[in-house]
């Protein structure tokens, strides 16, 4: 099975980008690697000398738009997404291709090996009951686990030819929204092992920083407004409670996004009345004037 790897880049660290591209070229079946430079301050240069590698420069439009630029170029049997500071693990990529073929899947989700800011390393793998199988239901795309990440997502040429693309208005949680729509095309395979290795990007922002938590909460609320149903409700509930807890610990309990998300959880019966949070209760029940 042939593979086209799409590496999206925005102001990348040159050394990490070189490692990302080299890791893609090391995988069996890779016909082409497209580096999509999403309007970096300094235009990206090709980090390796290989005829299979190309660079496409575009104006900055966000991660979804950059991935779509790459998908428009795909002529191989499958495409795989890769962030500019991640690396592919050849054995995991081979497993994803093999499993997707065996299950007749339109894509695959993979585990990842992740380096943390404190220097430790952890594995983010699929739940045991999913590994080596297809994702049970489309609504499971919102289960709060970290295999739902754009980097490492395998997409079949069939889904690409049907016009499936990332939602360009989304700059966060776009990966889960895409996977939810991919699941409507056909089954999605879930690998047992990891196919992506991610490190800590120099000068990178922590995903649990206050600014990122607010962005994630806004994206989460957007996804709930579009996709919340009986199938996905348990996953949205768990993710909502995690976000509220993380935001509270970060001192964001007075942020308007937190207030709105808490009100939603309270109305749906996912959470009880405020106890220890430093938020005036009347703010939760304030309604806009007519």
Secondary structure, DSSP 8 states (H G I E B T S, - for coil): --EEEEEEESS--HHHHHHHHHHHHTSTTEEEEEEEEES-SS-----S--TTEEEEEE----HHHHHHHHHTT--SSEEEEEETTEEE-HHHHHHHHHHHHHHT-SEEEEEEEEE-TTS-EEEE---TTTTTEE-S-GGGGGSSSTT--STT-EEEHHHHHTT----TT-SSSHHHHHHHHHHHHS-EEEEEEEEEEE---TT---TTSHHHHHHHHHHHHHHHHHH-STTTHHHHHHHHHHHHHHHHHTT-TTSHHHHHHHHHHHHTTSS-S-SSS-S-HHHHT-----
